[in-house]
Amino acid sequence: MARRSNESVGMVGGLLRRGGLTMAACLLGGLALAAAGHRPSAAFLFPSATPQPPQPRPTSQPSPGGEGPARPDTQEQPVFRTGINYVRVDIIVTDRQGRPVTDLKPEEIEVFEDGKLQAIDSFRLIEVTGHPKPGESAPRPIRTDYDEESEAGREDVRVFVILLDDYHVRRGASMVVREPLVNFIRTQLGPLDLVGLMYPLTPVGDVRLTRDHDAVIRAIERFEGRKFDYRPRNEFEDRYSMYPAEVVERIRNQVSLSALKAIATRLGGLREGRKAVILVSEGFSNYLPPQLRDPVAELPGLGNPYRRAPGLGDGSLAEDRAQFFSNVDLQSDLREVYNAANRANTAIYALDPRGLAPFEYDINEGVGSRIDRQALNATMDTLRTLADETDGRAIVNRNDLEGGLRQIVRDSSFYYLVGYNSTQAPSDGKFHEIKVRVKRPGVQVRARKGYWALTAEETARALAPPKPGPDPAFTRALAAVEVPSRAELVRTWIGLAPAESGRARVTFVWEPVPVPPGERRETAGRVSLVAAGGGGPAYFRGTVPDAAGAGEGAPGGAAPPKGGRAVFEADPGRLQVRLAIEDAEGRVIGSDLLDLEVPDFTAPQVALTTLEVHRARNALELRAINAAGDPMPVATREFRRTDRLIVRFAAAAPGGAEPGVQARLLNRGGQPMTDLPVQPVPASPGRLQVDLPLASLPTGEYVLEVSASAAGAEARQFLGFRVVS
């Protein structure tokens, strides 16, 4: 389809900034919560119907009963100078051909803050290739938050996030830009490089930097632009799809720019050094020409008499006024974004997928040539503004997109890292301008524009001693709610309890992960298990369920569940559990290694066994669980509101005393919600249980805390779970 051009500047009188803002405020609040990381019940929320990339989710070192370890490798990290008034500046120096200049000396660089020369006390040339040095170990895969933070902080690692702004990319342009982006990842990035991918509606907490570049490529290949396509594809968009098209455009601008600001801020928290956000967008505009001002965005053309009026508005003073006022509003929004990016030392690289674009609007939309030309220039100017103000580059109005992407890598591969203690020592919360001068002719210099100083209050908070964080066991329980990336085939649970022999009774349970509808993949039929301690023979070796398979029966004689259970005894100390996941024919389709510490239950201390979960979906299953002395627990941590959880455990205290046991429900922030009664298990003397119906709980994530205390000592166990509708 041919395309024509026009300018995107404004809307009469700033509609949303005045009365129109009230109409959209409630839904923007919901979108802001999503962008801030408040997630609904799904493990990953990508409200946009556009496919999203698989992201590694955080797992943690488990307590007994956890999902399996993710022990961080010990690795030397770079040492940084720090301080309230210490400022770092990344300086990119190139020659006239755009090639990096790598032989500068410290005395050739001058840094000015607010016009005053600063004394440089650290100066280094950073050269990054994206590949390990000879003899170094292979790049660490990103499985946990610790992996992400520690790897992103390394100087030899480049960090990129690609924001696919489907709200501001035409469908045809999105198909064109896929190949350059895929080639960029395949040919320009190395195995050490970290890359993330997000959409405007992707919660920033769900964006994970990864070294699984193939997964990112698969997601890019499904990228589909939706510019001027207002059909709702999720519950958020459904809230405003019946609003006028002008209002929807402003909402989309707010969502995209909020996402850009949020990811820049998050990257700033991961590392001080240079980060790059690649914004794939055709630019922003609060203005729509009369031909596109549909009263109902979801129903194009309905009730809009100007749809069949080609050229209407060209040369109109009223339209020029509307463009002017909307442009003022938009510039204010852009300023918030690049201020946040500068504060986080994040460069924004704007990639316009239209290439050398002659028009902004399609020819069938009937927009006049003057408005069209103005709109095209204005949208490209918004991209230039974001790039220029953040020390990035605007790859606009050019067909060589791959050349521009190569320049992004060069900017992140060779730069000087300069640090100084500010003589201003500002604590005013204001922006302080930085200018860099190089005493060498014929070179081009680019550096961050400046930084935002802390306020006096923020300075006091930064210097205050750190507040105690949440209990690590609570954090591990909450992290165990997610299915680890290794568990695409199975989910596992390990329980520890005292055995009569004085050793520990170890219960291993596995369940297959359900296959999403429409997806074809291998499914687990059994698990080969080898469990061993630090030395000596294995505690257990075999398949679960065994060849007799009939294995475990469900309580009350119901059909055996999928998965299986193995029970064995182990000595206190380290326990390694090796898994080989097999299909129904015995072919190995996956493997894993679980590593945990077995406690000494004979020690004179207050102790709790691992919390085991039993799910009752109806009254028959509930009666069967209550009648069984040792039913098989479930490994899943995601339940429906119609489910009822029976959580069983045992508590002990020194000298055979009976400890005081309490249970309470916590929200995902760790705040108590309600106390829960603890009752003895009728069919199993000496054991206790908590009966927890889920019908009254909203969807979300929760943690059950069980504590036992005696003679001033206390033991705690945490169980994280998710409730879905």
Buried (B, 14 or more C-beta within 10 A) or exposed (E): EEBBBBBBBBBBEBBBBEEBBEBBEEBBEBBBEBBEBBBBBEEBBBBBBBBBBBBBBBBBBBBBBBBBBBEBEEEEEEEBEEEBBBBBBBBBBBEEEEEBBEEBEEEBBEBEBBEEEBEBEBBEBBEBEBEBEEEEEEBBEBBBBBBBBBBBBBBBBBBBBBBBBBBBBBBBBBBBBBEBBBBBBEEBBBEBBBBBBBBBBBBBBBBBBBBBBEBBBBBBEEBBBBBBBBEBBBEBBEBBBBBBBBBBBBBBBBBBBBBBBBBBBBBBEBBBBBBBBBBBBBBBBBBBBBBBBBEBBBBBEEEBEBBEEBBBBBEBEEBBBBBEBBBBBBEEBBEEBBBBBBBBBBBBBBBBBBBEBEBBBBEEBBBBEBBBBBBBBBBBBBBBBBBBBBBBBBBBBBEEBBEBBBBBBBBBBBBBBBBBBBEBEBBEEEBBEBBBEBEBEEBEBBBBBBBBBBBEEBBEEEEEEEEEEEBEBBBBBBBBBBBBBBBBBBBBBBBBBBBEEEBBBBBBBBBBBEEEEEEEEBBBBBBBBBBBBEEEEBBBEBBBBEEEEEBBBBBBEEEBBEBBBBBBBBBBEEBBBBBBBBBEEEEEBBBBEBBBBBBBBEEEBBBBBBBBBBBBEEEEBBEBBBEBEBBBBBBBBBBEBEBBBBBBBBBBBBEEEEBBBBBBBBEBEBEEEEEBEBEEBEBBEEBBBBBBEBEEBEBBBBBBBBBBBBEEBEBBBBBBBBBBE
